[in-house]
Amino acid sequence: MRMYDLIEKKKRGGALNKEELAYLVGGITDGSIPDYQLSAFTMAVCFRGMEKEETAALTMEMAESGDRVDLSIFGEKTVDKHSTGGVGDKTTLIVAPIVASLGGIVAKMSGRGLGHTGGTVDKLESIPGYRVECSPEDFFSIVEKCSLAVVGQSGNLAPADKKLYALRDVTATVDSIPLIASSIMSKKLAAGARSIVLDVKCGSGAFMKSQEEACTLAEEMVEIGRANGRNMAALITDMDRPLGSAIGNALEVEEAISVLQGNGPSDLRKVACALAEEMLSLCNGWALEEARAQVKKSLDEGLAYEKFKEWIAAQGGDLEAFLAARAAKEWQQEEILAPEGGMIIKMDAQGIGIAAMQLGAGRATKEDPLDYQAGITLLKKSGDRVEAGEPVARMYACDKRRFSAAKERFLQAITVKEEPFTQKPLILKRIGGRD
Ligand code: URA
């Protein structure tokens, strides 16, 4: 078999068969297919797409290209959650302890942020001492002890996807539904949970800009998971504006804690609860109504927050030190004022994510260091009225020289006008799940 022929076939709109996909993924994994041929192939996929069975077969090949985590010793209640990436999305920090406090087993691998989107692992590392790298033995023993562990993705989980994704990232070939679906699902299948809930973000701050694209992606991933014996559900959620008010690592941990303590912004609480309900419905076999009542109880009675504290301590995190550092406020801050009065009709999530990255909360390249305290708190959100000169947001960074560029980017991301505003629903659609 020759890679040249596979590229030619895809260029003409053909579908690769199982043997061809096995050859492709084998060649990615052992490095025998050069980057220029892989890039030509991924570009051909962007233009020609993939058939459903082809995407499913590519997913399986990539899932089997490295280690597979066997969570069967924890029984049937293992449950994972994946977000396609957003701004201010700290739902894992809330959802994981809620679910673990109600009988679910969350043995989770999470990623780092890149560009305008944040990553759970970076957020957790803003807690002094928290270990995102664990040996498999430690990972299993933490899950055994508190039904919950969140670690960085192991180096050899779906290595073919790792290589392909890095290449797609620099060749403008990320935004292809079959490539995204196979990339995400190969890692989720290899990570071993019996039930998987997907949060497919849709809007200006997400890969999927339209609801139609987001639904197609979600449907494909749900089908792939089900074909592999997993219980699947997906929610399409709004990412036209950031979720919650905090964007930046330590700021987001603080906001997640506030939701776990029964406070926090209502949009964040709503999305987090909806995801937790889907997870519990799948792993515990509960009807959604029952799951809703239990999630509320866990938050109201402080069970989820107790589980959060237990989990963070089990992974070496020092929550007292984190809270003391937040209270010490050893950073610079500056308010961003509304340039004119009116209704905020737009708060572009991507632009705000980039502004937070410019403050040091995110990375433009993989090597960039993070300032864990850096970020933005939104004092107003779309749909709020502002007077000219009124603060709309507060920026934080250890280095105040970062403020001016971030402020400029933030102001480009918001639109203030005397126009009526209608907020899109936060949860746009539900796909799959228990009926
Ligand atoms: N996240 C992934 O893991 N893969 C993609 O292709 C896109 C987002």
Residues whose N, C-alpha, C, O or C-beta is under 5 A from the ligand:
A	BS01	URA	T84 V174 L179 I180 S183 I184
